[in-house]
Amino acid sequence: MISVTDKAKERIISLRREEGRGDDQHIRVSVKGGGCSGLMYDLGFDAKVEPADQVFEDKGIRILVDKKSLLYLLGTTLDFSDGLNGKGFQFINPNASRTCGCGESFSV
């Protein structure tokens, strides 16, 4: 399962409104090669659910994950921070053995 904090939920809803997107726009989370630690998170809106996608729902937010990324993301929590130490979505991933300083890449 992938979960969403209240702050992340609020920000996702706010971004949908700001960008004129409907409730049919789900959050797609995936993992791609790259970054200083080897793997990077990719996050965006997507209305299309692919046949091989795993679909999670938490706090009314639907999260789409492709099969390949699922192994890296199980148990992850999507959070949002707007504090002094940085602004943006953050991934709290129990599978990551190492993360980079910016928090955008990781390794297992």
KETIPA-486269 format. One record per atom (N, C-alpha, C, O): residue number from 1; z, x, y. Coordinates in steps of 0.1 Angstrom, whole numbers. Atoms other than C-alpha are relative to their C-alpha. Layout:
<nodes>
<node nr="NUM" zz="Z" xx="X" yy="Y"/>
...
</nodes>
This chain:
<nodes>
<node nr="1" zz="0" xx="8" yy="-12"/>
<node nr="1" zz="0" xx="0" yy="0"/>
<node nr="1" zz="0" xx="9" yy="13"/>
<node nr="1" zz="5" xx="20" yy="12"/>
<node nr="2" zz="-1" xx="-6" yy="-13"/>
<node nr="2" zz="-5" xx="10" yy="36"/>
<node nr="2" zz="6" xx="-10" yy="9"/>
<node nr="2" zz="2" xx="-22" yy="10"/>
<node nr="3" zz="-7" xx="9" yy="-9"/>
<node nr="3" zz="18" xx="-4" yy="62"/>
<node nr="3" zz="-2" xx="3" yy="14"/>
<node nr="3" zz="-7" xx="14" yy="18"/>
<node nr="4" zz="3" xx="-1" yy="-14"/>
<node nr="4" zz="17" xx="-9" yy="99"/>
<node nr="4" zz="14" xx="-3" yy="7"/>
<node nr="4" zz="20" xx="-13" yy="4"/>
<node nr="5" zz="-12" xx="3" yy="-8"/>
<node nr="5" zz="46" xx="-6" yy="124"/>
<node nr="5" zz="-3" xx="-11" yy="10"/>
<node nr="5" zz="-14" xx="-14" yy="13"/>
<node nr="6" zz="2" xx="10" yy="-10"/>
<node nr="6" zz="52" xx="-32" yy="150"/>
<node nr="6" zz="-8" xx="5" yy="12"/>
<node nr="6" zz="-16" xx="-1" yy="18"/>
<node nr="7" zz="7" xx="-6" yy="-12"/>
<node nr="7" zz="40" xx="-8" yy="178"/>
<node nr="7" zz="-15" xx="2" yy="-4"/>
<node nr="7" zz="-23" xx="-1" yy="5"/>
<node nr="8" zz="14" xx="-1" yy="4"/>
<node nr="8" zz="8" xx="-1" yy="158"/>
<node nr="8" zz="-7" xx="-14" yy="0"/>
<node nr="8" zz="-18" xx="-15" yy="5"/>
<node nr="9" zz="6" xx="13" yy="0"/>
<node nr="9" zz="2" xx="-38" yy="153"/>
<node nr="9" zz="-3" xx="-5" yy="15"/>
<node nr="9" zz="-14" xx="-10" yy="17"/>
<node nr="10" zz="2" xx="4" yy="-14"/>
<node nr="10" zz="7" xx="-45" yy="191"/>
<node nr="10" zz="-12" xx="7" yy="6"/>
<node nr="10" zz="-20" xx="1" yy="13"/>
<node nr="11" zz="11" xx="-8" yy="-6"/>
<node nr="11" zz="-18" xx="-17" yy="200"/>
<node nr="11" zz="-13" xx="-4" yy="-6"/>
<node nr="11" zz="-23" xx="-5" yy="1"/>
<node nr="12" zz="12" xx="5" yy="7"/>
<node nr="12" zz="-44" xx="-29" yy="174"/>
<node nr="12" zz="-4" xx="-13" yy="7"/>
<node nr="12" zz="-16" xx="-15" yy="10"/>
<node nr="13" zz="3" xx="13" yy="-6"/>
<node nr="13" zz="-42" xx="-64" yy="188"/>
<node nr="13" zz="-5" xx="2" yy="15"/>
<node nr="13" zz="-15" xx="-5" yy="19"/>
<node nr="14" zz="3" xx="-3" yy="-14"/>
<node nr="14" zz="-44" xx="-51" yy="224"/>
<node nr="14" zz="-14" xx="7" yy="1"/>
<node nr="14" zz="-22" xx="3" yy="9"/>
<node nr="15" zz="14" xx="-6" yy="0"/>
<node nr="15" zz="-75" xx="-29" yy="216"/>
<node nr="15" zz="-11" xx="-10" yy="-4"/>
<node nr="15" zz="-21" xx="-10" yy="2"/>
<node nr="16" zz="9" xx="10" yy="4"/>
<node nr="16" zz="-92" xx="-58" yy="199"/>
<node nr="16" zz="-4" xx="-9" yy="13"/>
<node nr="16" zz="-16" xx="-11" yy="15"/>
<node nr="17" zz="2" xx="8" yy="-13"/>
<node nr="17" zz="-88" xx="-78" yy="232"/>
<node nr="17" zz="-8" xx="8" yy="10"/>
<node nr="17" zz="-18" xx="3" yy="15"/>
<node nr="18" zz="6" xx="-9" yy="-10"/>
<node nr="18" zz="-98" xx="-49" yy="254"/>
<node nr="18" zz="-15" xx="2" yy="-3"/>
<node nr="18" zz="-23" xx="3" yy="6"/>
<node nr="19" zz="14" xx="-3" yy="4"/>
<node nr="19" zz="-130" xx="-42" yy="234"/>
<node nr="19" zz="-8" xx="-13" yy="-3"/>
<node nr="19" zz="-19" xx="-12" yy="-7"/>
<node nr="20" zz="7" xx="12" yy="3"/>
<node nr="20" zz="-139" xx="-79" yy="230"/>
<node nr="20" zz="-3" xx="-3" yy="-15"/>
<node nr="20" zz="-13" xx="-9" yy="-18"/>
<node nr="21" zz="2" xx="2" yy="15"/>
<node nr="21" zz="-135" xx="-79" yy="192"/>
<node nr="21" zz="8" xx="-12" yy="-4"/>
<node nr="21" zz="18" xx="-15" yy="1"/>
<node nr="22" zz="-6" xx="12" yy="5"/>
<node nr="22" zz="-126" xx="-109" yy="172"/>
<node nr="22" zz="10" xx="4" yy="-11"/>
<node nr="22" zz="12" xx="16" yy="-15"/>
<node nr="23" zz="-10" xx="-2" yy="11"/>
<node nr="23" zz="-99" xx="-113" yy="145"/>
<node nr="23" zz="-7" xx="4" yy="-13"/>
<node nr="23" zz="0" xx="8" yy="-23"/>
<node nr="24" zz="7" xx="-4" yy="12"/>
<node nr="24" zz="-126" xx="-106" yy="119"/>
<node nr="24" zz="-2" xx="15" yy="-1"/>
<node nr="24" zz="-7" xx="21" yy="-11"/>
<node nr="25" zz="1" xx="-15" yy="0"/>
<node nr="25" zz="-125" xx="-69" yy="129"/>
<node nr="25" zz="13" xx="6" yy="-6"/>
<node nr="25" zz="24" xx="5" yy="0"/>
<node nr="26" zz="-11" xx="-6" yy="7"/>
<node nr="26" zz="-102" xx="-52" yy="104"/>
<node nr="26" zz="1" xx="15" yy="4"/>
<node nr="26" zz="-8" xx="21" yy="10"/>
<node nr="27" zz="-2" xx="-15" yy="-3"/>
<node nr="27" zz="-88" xx="-16" yy="106"/>
<node nr="27" zz="-5" xx="7" yy="-13"/>
<node nr="27" zz="-1" xx="4" yy="-24"/>
<node nr="28" zz="5" xx="-9" yy="11"/>
<node nr="28" zz="-107" xx="9" yy="84"/>
<node nr="28" zz="6" xx="13" yy="1"/>
<node nr="28" zz="5" xx="20" yy="12"/>
<node nr="29" zz="-7" xx="-14" yy="0"/>
<node nr="29" zz="-87" xx="40" yy="75"/>
<node nr="29" zz="-7" xx="8" yy="-12"/>
<node nr="29" zz="-8" xx="3" yy="-23"/>
<node nr="30" zz="6" xx="-8" yy="11"/>
<node nr="30" zz="-104" xx="68" yy="56"/>
<node nr="30" zz="4" xx="15" yy="3"/>
<node nr="30" zz="10" xx="18" yy="13"/>
<node nr="31" zz="-3" xx="-14" yy="0"/>
<node nr="31" zz="-100" xx="105" yy="49"/>
<node nr="31" zz="-13" xx="8" yy="-1"/>
<node nr="31" zz="-21" xx="4" yy="-10"/>
<node nr="32" zz="12" xx="-9" yy="0"/>
<node nr="32" zz="-127" xx="131" yy="56"/>
<node nr="32" zz="4" xx="14" yy="0"/>
<node nr="32" zz="14" xx="18" yy="5"/>
<node nr="33" zz="-2" xx="-14" yy="0"/>
<node nr="33" zz="-130" xx="168" yy="51"/>
<node nr="33" zz="-1" xx="5" yy="15"/>
<node nr="33" zz="-9" xx="1" yy="22"/>
<node nr="34" zz="1" xx="-6" yy="-13"/>
<node nr="34" zz="-123" xx="189" yy="82"/>
<node nr="34" zz="14" xx="2" yy="6"/>
<node nr="34" zz="24" xx="0" yy="0"/>
<node nr="35" zz="-12" xx="-2" yy="-6"/>
<node nr="35" zz="-96" xx="197" yy="107"/>
<node nr="35" zz="6" xx="14" yy="-4"/>
<node nr="35" zz="1" xx="20" yy="-13"/>
<node nr="36" zz="-5" xx="-13" yy="3"/>
<node nr="36" zz="-74" xx="228" yy="107"/>
<node nr="36" zz="8" xx="0" yy="-13"/>
<node nr="36" zz="12" xx="11" yy="-18"/>
<node nr="37" zz="-7" xx="0" yy="12"/>
<node nr="37" zz="-55" xx="216" yy="76"/>
<node nr="37" zz="-9" xx="-4" yy="-12"/>
<node nr="37" zz="-4" xx="-4" yy="-24"/>
<node nr="38" zz="9" xx="3" yy="11"/>
<node nr="38" zz="-85" xx="206" yy="55"/>
<node nr="38" zz="-5" xx="-14" yy="-1"/>
<node nr="38" zz="-16" xx="-17" yy="-5"/>
<node nr="39" zz="4" xx="14" yy="0"/>
<node nr="39" zz="-85" xx="168" yy="57"/>
<node nr="39" zz="4" xx="-7" yy="13"/>
<node nr="39" zz="13" xx="-3" yy="19"/>
<node nr="40" zz="-3" xx="8" yy="-12"/>
<node nr="40" zz="-87" xx="144" yy="86"/>
<node nr="40" zz="0" xx="-15" yy="-2"/>
<node nr="40" zz="-7" xx="-20" yy="-11"/>
<node nr="41" zz="0" xx="14" yy="0"/>
<node nr="41" zz="-79" xx="108" yy="92"/>
<node nr="41" zz="-11" xx="-5" yy="8"/>
<node nr="41" zz="-14" xx="1" yy="19"/>
<node nr="42" zz="10" xx="7" yy="-8"/>
<node nr="42" zz="-106" xx="84" yy="104"/>
<node nr="42" zz="5" xx="-14" yy="1"/>
<node nr="42" zz="8" xx="-20" yy="-9"/>
<node nr="43" zz="-5" xx="14" yy="-3"/>
<node nr="43" zz="-96" xx="51" yy="120"/>
<node nr="43" zz="-9" xx="-7" yy="9"/>
<node nr="43" zz="-14" xx="-2" yy="19"/>
<node nr="44" zz="9" xx="8" yy="-8"/>
<node nr="44" zz="-118" xx="24" yy="134"/>
<node nr="44" zz="0" xx="-15" yy="-4"/>
<node nr="44" zz="6" xx="-19" yy="-14"/>
<node nr="45" zz="1" xx="14" yy="3"/>
<node nr="45" zz="-126" xx="-13" yy="135"/>
<node nr="45" zz="-12" xx="-2" yy="-9"/>
<node nr="45" zz="-22" xx="5" yy="-8"/>
<node nr="46" zz="11" xx="3" yy="9"/>
<node nr="46" zz="-149" xx="-28" yy="108"/>
<node nr="46" zz="2" xx="-14" yy="-5"/>
<node nr="46" zz="12" xx="-19" yy="-9"/>
<node nr="47" zz="0" xx="14" yy="4"/>
<node nr="47" zz="-158" xx="-64" yy="100"/>
<node nr="47" zz="-5" xx="-1" yy="-15"/>
<node nr="47" zz="-2" xx="-12" yy="-21"/>
<node nr="48" zz="6" xx="1" yy="14"/>
<node nr="48" zz="-175" xx="-56" yy="66"/>
<node nr="48" zz="9" xx="6" yy="-10"/>
<node nr="48" zz="13" xx="17" yy="-9"/>
<node nr="49" zz="-8" xx="-4" yy="11"/>
<node nr="49" zz="-154" xx="-54" yy="35"/>
<node nr="49" zz="-10" xx="4" yy="-11"/>
<node nr="49" zz="-18" xx="-5" yy="-16"/>
<node nr="50" zz="9" xx="-4" yy="11"/>
<node nr="50" zz="-173" xx="-33" yy="9"/>
<node nr="50" zz="6" xx="-4" yy="-13"/>
<node nr="50" zz="18" xx="-5" yy="-15"/>
<node nr="51" zz="-5" xx="4" yy="13"/>
<node nr="51" zz="-171" xx="-42" yy="-28"/>
<node nr="51" zz="11" xx="9" yy="-6"/>
<node nr="51" zz="20" xx="4" yy="-13"/>
<node nr="52" zz="-9" xx="-10" yy="6"/>
<node nr="52" zz="-152" xx="-10" yy="-37"/>
<node nr="52" zz="13" xx="2" yy="9"/>
<node nr="52" zz="22" xx="10" yy="6"/>
<node nr="53" zz="-11" xx="-2" yy="-10"/>
<node nr="53" zz="-127" xx="-13" yy="-7"/>
<node nr="53" zz="13" xx="-6" yy="-6"/>
<node nr="53" zz="13" xx="-16" yy="-13"/>
<node nr="54" zz="-13" xx="6" yy="2"/>
<node nr="54" zz="-90" xx="-18" yy="-13"/>
<node nr="54" zz="4" xx="-7" yy="13"/>
<node nr="54" zz="2" xx="-1" yy="24"/>
<node nr="55" zz="-4" xx="7" yy="-12"/>
<node nr="55" zz="-77" xx="-44" yy="12"/>
<node nr="55" zz="15" xx="-2" yy="-1"/>
<node nr="55" zz="21" xx="-8" yy="-10"/>
<node nr="56" zz="-14" xx="1" yy="-2"/>
<node nr="56" zz="-41" xx="-43" yy="24"/>
<node nr="56" zz="2" xx="-9" yy="12"/>
<node nr="56" zz="-6" xx="-9" yy="21"/>
<node nr="57" zz="-4" xx="8" yy="-12"/>
<node nr="57" zz="-24" xx="-67" yy="48"/>
<node nr="57" zz="14" xx="2" yy="3"/>
<node nr="57" zz="23" xx="0" yy="-6"/>
<node nr="58" zz="-13" xx="-2" yy="-4"/>
<node nr="58" zz="7" xx="-60" yy="67"/>
<node nr="58" zz="2" xx="-5" yy="14"/>
<node nr="58" zz="-6" xx="-1" yy="23"/>
<node nr="59" zz="-3" xx="5" yy="-13"/>
<node nr="59" zz="21" xx="-79" yy="97"/>
<node nr="59" zz="-12" xx="-7" yy="6"/>
<node nr="59" zz="-14" xx="-7" yy="18"/>
<node nr="60" zz="12" xx="7" yy="-5"/>
<node nr="60" zz="-12" xx="-99" yy="99"/>
<node nr="60" zz="-12" xx="9" yy="3"/>
<node nr="60" zz="-22" xx="5" yy="7"/>
<node nr="61" zz="11" xx="-10" yy="-2"/>
<node nr="61" zz="-33" xx="-67" yy="101"/>
<node nr="61" zz="-6" xx="3" yy="-13"/>
<node nr="61" zz="1" xx="8" yy="-22"/>
<node nr="62" zz="7" xx="-4" yy="13"/>
<node nr="62" zz="-59" xx="-62" yy="74"/>
<node nr="62" zz="-5" xx="14" yy="1"/>
<node nr="62" zz="-11" xx="18" yy="11"/>
<node nr="63" zz="3" xx="-14" yy="1"/>
<node nr="63" zz="-65" xx="-26" yy="64"/>
<node nr="63" zz="-10" xx="2" yy="-11"/>
<node nr="63" zz="-7" xx="-2" yy="-23"/>
<node nr="64" zz="10" xx="-3" yy="10"/>
<node nr="64" zz="-96" xx="-15" yy="46"/>
<node nr="64" zz="0" xx="15" yy="-4"/>
<node nr="64" zz="0" xx="23" yy="5"/>
<node nr="65" zz="0" xx="-14" yy="4"/>
<node nr="65" zz="-96" xx="17" yy="25"/>
<node nr="65" zz="-10" xx="2" yy="-11"/>
<node nr="65" zz="-10" xx="-6" yy="-21"/>
<node nr="66" zz="10" xx="-2" yy="11"/>
<node nr="66" zz="-125" xx="31" yy="5"/>
<node nr="66" zz="7" xx="7" yy="-12"/>
<node nr="66" zz="18" xx="13" yy="-10"/>
<node nr="67" zz="-6" xx="-5" yy="12"/>
<node nr="67" zz="-118" xx="42" yy="-31"/>
<node nr="67" zz="4" xx="15" yy="1"/>
<node nr="67" zz="15" xx="19" yy="-4"/>
<node nr="68" zz="-3" xx="-14" yy="-1"/>
<node nr="68" zz="-120" xx="79" yy="-24"/>
<node nr="68" zz="12" xx="4" yy="9"/>
<node nr="68" zz="19" xx="13" yy="5"/>
<node nr="69" zz="-11" xx="-2" yy="-10"/>
<node nr="69" zz="-95" xx="78" yy="5"/>
<node nr="69" zz="13" xx="-5" yy="-5"/>
<node nr="69" zz="24" xx="0" yy="-1"/>
<node nr="70" zz="-12" xx="7" yy="4"/>
<node nr="70" zz="-70" xx="56" yy="-13"/>
<node nr="70" zz="10" xx="10" yy="-6"/>
<node nr="70" zz="22" xx="8" yy="-3"/>
<node nr="71" zz="-10" xx="-10" yy="6"/>
<node nr="71" zz="-54" xx="85" yy="-33"/>
<node nr="71" zz="7" xx="8" yy="10"/>
<node nr="71" zz="19" xx="11" yy="8"/>
<node nr="72" zz="-7" xx="-8" yy="-11"/>
<node nr="72" zz="-46" xx="104" yy="-1"/>
<node nr="72" zz="9" xx="-9" yy="8"/>
<node nr="72" zz="18" xx="-4" yy="15"/>
<node nr="73" zz="-7" xx="9" yy="-9"/>
<node nr="73" zz="-33" xx="73" yy="17"/>
<node nr="73" zz="10" xx="-9" yy="-5"/>
<node nr="73" zz="18" xx="-16" yy="3"/>
<node nr="74" zz="-10" xx="9" yy="6"/>
<node nr="74" zz="-11" xx="54" yy="-7"/>
<node nr="74" zz="14" xx="3" yy="6"/>
<node nr="74" zz="18" xx="14" yy="6"/>
<node nr="75" zz="-13" xx="-1" yy="-6"/>
<node nr="75" zz="23" xx="48" yy="9"/>
<node nr="75" zz="0" xx="4" yy="14"/>
<node nr="75" zz="11" xx="6" yy="20"/>
<node nr="76" zz="1" xx="-5" yy="-14"/>
<node nr="76" zz="11" xx="58" yy="44"/>
<node nr="76" zz="4" xx="-12" yy="9"/>
<node nr="76" zz="1" xx="-23" yy="6"/>
<node nr="77" zz="-3" xx="10" yy="-11"/>
<node nr="77" zz="25" xx="40" yy="75"/>
<node nr="77" zz="-8" xx="4" yy="12"/>
<node nr="77" zz="-8" xx="16" yy="16"/>
<node nr="78" zz="7" xx="-2" yy="-12"/>
<node nr="78" zz="3" xx="36" yy="105"/>
<node nr="78" zz="9" xx="-3" yy="12"/>
<node nr="78" zz="14" xx="-15" yy="12"/>
<node nr="79" zz="-9" xx="2" yy="-11"/>
<node nr="79" zz="23" xx="40" yy="137"/>
<node nr="79" zz="-7" xx="3" yy="13"/>
<node nr="79" zz="-18" xx="8" yy="13"/>
<node nr="80" zz="6" xx="-3" yy="-13"/>
<node nr="80" zz="16" xx="42" yy="174"/>
<node nr="80" zz="11" xx="5" yy="9"/>
<node nr="80" zz="21" xx="-1" yy="10"/>
<node nr="81" zz="-10" xx="-6" yy="-10"/>
<node nr="81" zz="33" xx="64" yy="200"/>
<node nr="81" zz="-6" xx="0" yy="13"/>
<node nr="81" zz="-18" xx="4" yy="15"/>
<node nr="82" zz="5" xx="-2" yy="-14"/>
<node nr="82" zz="30" xx="63" yy="237"/>
<node nr="82" zz="10" xx="8" yy="8"/>
<node nr="82" zz="12" xx="6" yy="20"/>
<node nr="83" zz="-11" xx="-8" yy="-7"/>
<node nr="83" zz="58" xx="87" yy="245"/>
<node nr="83" zz="-5" xx="13" yy="6"/>
<node nr="83" zz="-17" xx="15" yy="7"/>
<node nr="84" zz="3" xx="-13" yy="-7"/>
<node nr="84" zz="59" xx="121" yy="262"/>
<node nr="84" zz="-6" xx="10" yy="-9"/>
<node nr="84" zz="-14" xx="19" yy="-5"/>
<node nr="85" zz="5" xx="-10" yy="9"/>
<node nr="85" zz="50" xx="140" yy="231"/>
<node nr="85" zz="-14" xx="-3" yy="-5"/>
<node nr="85" zz="-19" xx="3" yy="-14"/>
<node nr="86" zz="14" xx="3" yy="4"/>
<node nr="86" zz="16" xx="124" yy="228"/>
<node nr="86" zz="-2" xx="-15" yy="-1"/>
<node nr="86" zz="8" xx="-23" yy="-3"/>
<node nr="87" zz="3" xx="14" yy="0"/>
<node nr="87" zz="-1" xx="91" yy="228"/>
<node nr="87" zz="-11" xx="-3" yy="-10"/>
<node nr="87" zz="-21" xx="5" yy="-11"/>
<node nr="88" zz="10" xx="3" yy="9"/>
<node nr="88" zz="-20" xx="75" yy="200"/>
<node nr="88" zz="5" xx="-4" yy="-14"/>
<node nr="88" zz="17" xx="-5" yy="-16"/>
<node nr="89" zz="-4" xx="4" yy="13"/>
<node nr="89" zz="-20" xx="64" yy="164"/>
<node nr="89" zz="5" xx="12" yy="-8"/>
<node nr="89" zz="-1" xx="23" yy="-7"/>
<node nr="90" zz="-5" xx="-11" yy="8"/>
<node nr="90" zz="0" xx="85" yy="140"/>
<node nr="90" zz="1" xx="-5" yy="-15"/>
<node nr="90" zz="4" xx="-17" yy="-17"/>
<node nr="91" zz="0" xx="3" yy="14"/>
<node nr="91" zz="-1" xx="86" yy="102"/>
<node nr="91" zz="13" xx="6" yy="-6"/>
<node nr="91" zz="14" xx="18" yy="-5"/>
<node nr="92" zz="-12" xx="-5" yy="7"/>
<node nr="92" zz="32" xx="89" yy="83"/>
<node nr="92" zz="-3" xx="0" yy="-14"/>
<node nr="92" zz="-2" xx="-11" yy="-21"/>
<node nr="93" zz="6" xx="-1" yy="13"/>
<node nr="93" zz="18" xx="101" yy="50"/>
<node nr="93" zz="9" xx="8" yy="-9"/>
<node nr="93" zz="11" xx="20" yy="-8"/>
<node nr="94" zz="-9" xx="-7" yy="10"/>
<node nr="94" zz="42" xx="109" yy="21"/>
<node nr="94" zz="-7" xx="9" yy="-9"/>
<node nr="94" zz="-1" xx="18" yy="-16"/>
<node nr="95" zz="8" xx="-9" yy="9"/>
<node nr="95" zz="13" xx="126" yy="2"/>
<node nr="95" zz="-4" xx="13" yy="7"/>
<node nr="95" zz="-8" xx="22" yy="0"/>
<node nr="96" zz="4" xx="-12" yy="-7"/>
<node nr="96" zz="7" xx="152" yy="29"/>
<node nr="96" zz="11" xx="11" yy="-2"/>
<node nr="96" zz="22" xx="9" yy="0"/>
<node nr="97" zz="-9" xx="-11" yy="2"/>
<node nr="97" zz="22" xx="186" yy="20"/>
<node nr="97" zz="1" xx="8" yy="12"/>
<node nr="97" zz="11" xx="16" yy="14"/>
<node nr="98" zz="1" xx="-8" yy="-12"/>
<node nr="98" zz="12" xx="201" yy="53"/>
<node nr="98" zz="-8" xx="-8" yy="10"/>
<node nr="98" zz="-18" xx="-13" yy="7"/>
<node nr="99" zz="8" xx="6" yy="-11"/>
<node nr="99" zz="1" xx="187" yy="87"/>
<node nr="99" zz="-2" xx="10" yy="11"/>
<node nr="99" zz="6" xx="20" yy="12"/>
<node nr="100" zz="2" xx="-9" yy="-11"/>
<node nr="100" zz="-13" xx="205" yy="117"/>
<node nr="100" zz="9" xx="-5" yy="12"/>
<node nr="100" zz="15" xx="-16" yy="11"/>
<node nr="101" zz="-9" xx="3" yy="-11"/>
<node nr="101" zz="5" xx="205" yy="150"/>
<node nr="101" zz="-4" xx="-12" yy="8"/>
<node nr="101" zz="5" xx="-19" yy="13"/>
<node nr="102" zz="4" xx="12" yy="-7"/>
<node nr="102" zz="-16" xx="177" yy="165"/>
<node nr="102" zz="1" xx="-12" yy="-8"/>
<node nr="102" zz="0" xx="-23" yy="-3"/>
<node nr="103" zz="-2" xx="11" yy="9"/>
<node nr="103" zz="-10" xx="155" yy="135"/>
<node nr="103" zz="-13" xx="-7" yy="-4"/>
<node nr="103" zz="-13" xx="-18" yy="-10"/>
<node nr="104" zz="12" xx="6" yy="3"/>
<node nr="104" zz="-47" xx="147" yy="131"/>
<node nr="104" zz="-6" xx="5" yy="-14"/>
<node nr="104" zz="-16" xx="-1" yy="-19"/>
<node nr="105" zz="5" xx="-4" yy="13"/>
<node nr="105" zz="-53" xx="167" yy="99"/>
<node nr="105" zz="12" xx="4" yy="-9"/>
<node nr="105" zz="23" xx="6" yy="-4"/>
<node nr="106" zz="-10" xx="-3" yy="10"/>
<node nr="106" zz="-34" xx="174" yy="67"/>
<node nr="106" zz="-5" xx="6" yy="-12"/>
<node nr="106" zz="-18" xx="6" yy="-14"/>
<node nr="107" zz="4" xx="-4" yy="13"/>
<node nr="107" zz="-35" xx="188" yy="33"/>
<node nr="107" zz="10" xx="-5" yy="-11"/>
<node nr="107" zz="21" xx="-9" yy="-7"/>
<node nr="108" zz="-9" xx="5" yy="11"/>
<node nr="108" zz="-21" xx="177" yy="-1"/>
<node nr="108" zz="3" xx="11" yy="-10"/>
<node nr="108" zz="10" xx="9" yy="-20"/>
</nodes>
